[in-house]
Amino acid sequence: MITLLNGDCLDISHEIPDETVDLILTDPPYNISERGAKPEWIDPTTGENKNTVHSQKFDESFEHNWDSVSHEDFVKLLSQWSNLWYSKLRPGGSFAVFISDVYISYLWSAAESVGLEPKRIFTWKKPAAVPFNRRVNPVSGCEYILWGIKPIKGNYRRTFNADASVGTIVERYSAADKVSSIVYKYIAQGLDLKSAFDMAEAESLEVLSSRKVNVLGQVECVIPNTIVYSGGSTRDRIHPTQKPQEILEYFIALLTNEGDLVLDTFAGSGSTGRASLDRSRRAILVERDPVMFSKMSEKFKFE
Ligand SMILES: C[S@@+](CC[C@H](N)C(=O)[O-])C[C@H]1O[C@@H](n2cnc3c(N)ncnc32)[C@H](O)[C@@H]1O
């Protein structure tokens, strides 16, 4: 089941019942578009920075610039959004919020000050990062997700599905991390790429087959707070910062159970909704921009 709401998440929050949500999975504006502007990126006539997310493909879909408010205003918004998430989460419910490195500490403090319990930063490492601004900055090869819970109360429990099942992405990422650490070791020893990969393949098969198996016959693996993932399909892309469905599914599989309710207060293309439905969860999606909202609604018209 999916519910789509068009409006500013702060203004229409009354439409979402309090303490009903099992997971807030959301990707607010990063508010970093205007940072690091070089003189040649500034349009001499309009003064506009031409090197932001808004100068990229799909931006004509939006009615207004959604990623540029002042630092002070953005920090206030982080508090207001944290408050909203607190009121909608059930006790023991989880939140996983995408955030840029610039604002991790601000979001952590904002979440804590409204009573949420931030627990860890997940780092999503993107080996094929876009070499944007590479002559003035180290290329940003990571994104960050702040994960935490609303404190447990009464009979409520938190969900953390640490038993990864064979074949799920949770296991795949754990296996990929293992393999990449082994490849790295052989490359550091000076082996050429082909030999390093051959050695890593043999060793990783051995390592994975020696892992503990649980009562259901599934391989037990540790859930790391790093995810290595490149790409994702661009076929259905309608949003400039659309998140890969598999990353969203990773968090949904880890932090909710079938039938649970997922809320995305900054839905964009609706990718969190798609991932939730495909994982047999319910979802509420909020998107402020009317043009993006209608594109997103189109995608769910048969649900
Ligand atoms: C970073 S994008 C999210 C992209 C999304 N994760 C996806 O995969 O398509 C943020 C979205 O939040 C919307 N937005 C910004 N401020 C909002 C607000 N106050 N309430 C609701 N939506 C908002 C923007 O229009 C934009 O589509």
The ligand as a MOL file (V3000), in Angstrom:
LIG
                    3D

  0  0  0     0  0            999 V3000
M  V30 BEGIN CTAB
M  V30 COUNTS 27 29 0 0 0
M  V30 BEGIN ATOM
M  V30 1 C 17.5150 14.9630 -2.7560 0
M  V30 2 S 15.9590 14.9660 -3.5070 0 CHG=1
M  V30 3 C 15.3510 13.3150 -3.1870 0
M  V30 4 C 15.5790 12.3430 -4.3200 0
M  V30 5 C 15.0530 10.9580 -4.0130 0
M  V30 6 N 15.8220 10.3380 -2.9680 0
M  V30 7 C 15.0420 10.0740 -5.2360 0
M  V30 8 O 15.6740 8.9870 -5.1850 0
M  V30 9 O 14.4320 10.4170 -6.2300 0 CHG=-1
M  V30 10 C 15.0120 15.9460 -2.4330 0
M  V30 11 C 13.5770 16.1500 -2.8630 0
M  V30 12 O 12.8850 16.7510 -1.7850 0
M  V30 13 C 11.9710 17.7230 -2.2970 0
M  V30 14 N 11.7820 18.6900 -1.1940 0
M  V30 15 C 12.6060 19.7160 -0.8230 0
M  V30 16 N 12.1330 20.3140 0.2730 0
M  V30 17 C 10.9800 19.6620 0.6230 0
M  V30 18 C 10.0640 19.7900 1.6930 0
M  V30 19 N 10.2090 20.7490 2.6110 0
M  V30 20 N 9.0240 18.9160 1.7670 0
M  V30 21 C 8.8630 17.9510 0.8400 0
M  V30 22 N 9.7050 17.7720 -0.2090 0
M  V30 23 C 10.7630 18.6110 -0.3080 0
M  V30 24 C 12.6480 18.2860 -3.5320 0
M  V30 25 O 11.6840 18.7970 -4.4450 0
M  V30 26 C 13.3980 17.0600 -4.0780 0
M  V30 27 O 12.6350 16.3710 -5.0420 0
M  V30 END ATOM
M  V30 BEGIN BOND
M  V30 1 1 1 2
M  V30 2 1 2 3
M  V30 3 1 2 10
M  V30 4 1 3 4
M  V30 5 1 4 5
M  V30 6 1 5 6
M  V30 7 1 5 7
M  V30 8 2 7 8
M  V30 9 1 7 9
M  V30 10 1 10 11
M  V30 11 1 11 12
M  V30 12 1 11 26
M  V30 13 1 12 13
M  V30 14 1 13 14
M  V30 15 1 13 24
M  V30 16 1 14 15
M  V30 17 1 14 23
M  V30 18 2 15 16
M  V30 19 1 16 17
M  V30 20 1 17 18
M  V30 21 2 17 23
M  V30 22 1 18 19
M  V30 23 2 18 20
M  V30 24 1 20 21
M  V30 25 2 21 22
M  V30 26 1 22 23
M  V30 27 1 24 25
M  V30 28 1 24 26
M  V30 29 1 26 27
M  V30 END BOND
M  V30 END CTAB
M  END
